[in-house]
Amino acid sequence: MGKWRVFLLIVATGLLADQGTKFMAVDRLTTALQRTDGALWSRVAGFYGFRHLEPYSTEPYVVWAPMWRMRYAENPGAAWGLFRDLSLSARNTVFSLTLLGAVIFILFYFRKLSREQRLLQVALSLVFAGAIGNFVDRLARGYVVDFIDWHWWKRPDLYWPTFNIADSMIVVGVILLVLLPGEQTAAKAGEG
């Protein structure tokens, strides 16, 4: 399979997984979509149209009591709430410029990868998919829907910031990029 097909497959799958899980989070962790007529189309329209649903959130769903639950959260900022205090227009400008820079960098770098550099292709595709997934949220609502909530063993007061699938794809992609210097070096040696 060619590298651009790999890219499109991972980005499309990642975007569907991200938006699908966020839809399920809104559907199951809030009562907001109960305001629709119940048809799939109106629920999807509500998912992208309704704003500020935290007042409609339900009790967290416990996946594994010692460490993991699902809860609805809205993050107007970046990782760990960075930039959350900026105005909506300032945040949109910062995030749009950041996304544009990331897209240009990823596509430029991806274009130079050889067919054999599959793990680097996967890593860059994951980062791209995650960035686009969170950007879709920002365009639709002005904030990102988060729902995965991890805390230290039986200590909900010691927690990791709530996150989503897009955030996970970005983190996994960046970790792969950091851990793959041998593949990057081999590519440079093959070019020279």
C-alpha positions in Angstrom: 0.0 0.0 0.0 1.4 3.4 -0.9 2.2 5.9 1.8 -0.5 8.4 0.8 -3.1 5.6 1.1 -1.8 4.8 4.5 -2.0 8.4 5.4 -5.6 8.8 4.2 -6.7 5.5 5.8 -5.2 6.5 9.2 -6.5 10.0 9.1 -10.0 9.0 8.0 -10.2 6.2 10.5 -8.8 8.4 13.3 -11.2 11.2 12.5 -14.2 8.9 12.5 -13.1 7.2 15.8 -12.5 10.6 17.4 -15.8 12.2 16.3 -17.7 9.0 16.9 -16.5 8.6 20.5 -17.2 12.3 21.2 -20.7 11.8 19.9 -21.1 8.8 22.2 -19.8 10.9 25.1 -22.3 13.6 24.5 -25.1 11.1 24.0 -24.3 9.0 27.1 -22.6 11.4 29.5 -25.1 14.3 29.0 -28.8 14.6 28.6 -28.4 17.2 25.8 -29.4 14.9 22.9 -32.6 14.0 24.6 -33.8 17.4 23.4 -33.8 16.1 19.8 -36.6 14.0 18.2 -34.4 10.9 18.5 -33.6 10.5 14.8 -30.0 9.9 14.1 -29.8 13.0 11.8 -31.2 15.3 14.5 -28.9 13.8 17.2 -25.9 14.4 14.9 -27.1 18.0 14.2 -27.5 18.4 18.0 -24.0 17.0 18.6 -22.5 19.7 16.3 -25.0 22.4 17.1 -25.6 22.4 20.9 -23.1 24.4 22.9 -21.9 24.4 26.6 -23.4 21.1 27.7 -21.7 20.8 31.1 -24.9 21.7 32.9 -26.5 18.7 31.2 -23.8 16.3 32.2 -24.7 13.2 34.1 -22.8 11.4 36.8 -19.5 9.9 35.5 -19.6 6.4 34.1 -17.1 4.2 36.1 -15.2 1.9 33.7 -12.7 0.6 36.3 -13.3 2.0 39.8 -9.7 2.2 41.0 -8.5 4.4 38.1 -10.8 5.0 35.1 -14.1 6.7 34.5 -15.8 8.6 31.6 -17.1 12.1 32.3 -18.1 14.9 30.0 -15.8 17.9 30.0 -15.3 20.9 27.7 -11.8 22.2 27.1 -11.6 25.6 25.5 -7.8 25.6 25.8 -5.0 23.3 24.6 -3.4 20.6 26.7 -4.0 21.1 30.4 -6.2 24.0 29.7 -3.4 26.1 28.2 -4.8 29.4 26.6 -8.3 28.8 28.1 -8.3 32.4 29.5 -7.9 33.9 26.0 -11.0 35.3 24.2 -12.7 32.9 21.8 -11.4 34.9 18.8 -7.8 34.9 20.2 -7.9 31.2 20.9 -9.3 30.5 17.4 -6.5 32.5 15.9 -3.8 30.8 18.0 -5.2 27.3 17.3 -5.8 27.9 13.6 -2.3 29.2 13.0 -0.8 26.3 15.0 -2.9 23.8 13.0 -1.8 25.4 9.7 1.8 25.2 10.8 1.5 21.6 11.9 -0.4 20.6 8.6 2.3 22.3 6.5 5.1 20.6 8.5 3.5 17.2 8.5 2.7 17.2 4.8 6.1 18.5 3.9 7.9 15.9 6.0 5.5 13.1 5.0 6.1 13.8 1.3 9.9 13.1 1.9 9.3 9.7 3.5 10.2 6.6 1.6 7.8 3.8 1.2 9.8 1.7 3.7 9.4 4.2 6.6 6.0 2.8 7.6 6.3 3.6 11.3 7.1 7.3 10.6 4.1 7.4 8.2 1.9 6.0 10.9 3.3 8.5 13.5 2.8 11.5 11.3 -0.7 10.3 10.2 -1.8 9.9 13.9 -0.6 13.4 14.8 -2.4 14.8 11.8 -5.6 13.0 12.5 -5.6 14.0 16.1 -5.0 17.7 15.3 -7.8 17.7 12.7 -10.2 15.9 15.1 -9.7 18.6 17.8 -9.9 21.3 15.2 -13.3 20.1 14.1 -14.5 20.5 17.6 -13.1 24.0 17.8 -14.8 25.0 14.6 -18.2 23.5 15.6 -18.3 24.6 19.3 -15.3 26.8 20.2 -14.0 24.1 22.6 -12.9 20.4 22.6 -15.1 17.6 24.0 -13.1 15.5 26.5 -14.4 12.4 28.3 -11.6 10.0 29.3 -10.8 10.6 33.0 -8.0 8.7 34.7 -6.9 9.1 38.3 -4.4 7.6 40.6 -5.3 4.3 42.3 -8.5 5.0 44.3 -7.6 8.7 44.5 -9.9 10.8 42.2 -8.3 13.9 43.7 -5.0 12.9 41.9 -6.0 12.8 38.3 -4.6 13.2 34.8 -6.5 16.0 32.8 -9.5 14.6 31.0 -8.7 13.8 27.4 -10.2 12.3 24.2 -9.2 10.0 21.3 -7.7 12.9 19.3 -5.4 13.8 22.2 -4.4 10.1 22.4 -3.5 9.9 18.7 -1.3 13.0 19.0 0.5 11.6 22.0 1.0 8.2 20.5 2.2 9.8 17.2 4.7 12.1 19.0 6.0 9.2 21.1 6.6 7.2 18.0 8.4 10.1 16.4 10.7 10.4 19.4 11.3 6.7 19.6 12.1 6.2 15.9 15.4 8.0 15.4 16.9 4.9 13.9 14.3 4.8 11.1 14.9 8.6 10.5 18.7 8.1 10.4 18.3 5.1 8.0 16.2 7.3 5.7 18.8 10.0 5.6 21.6 7.5 4.9 19.5 6.1 2.0 19.2 9.6 0.6 22.9 10.3 0.7 
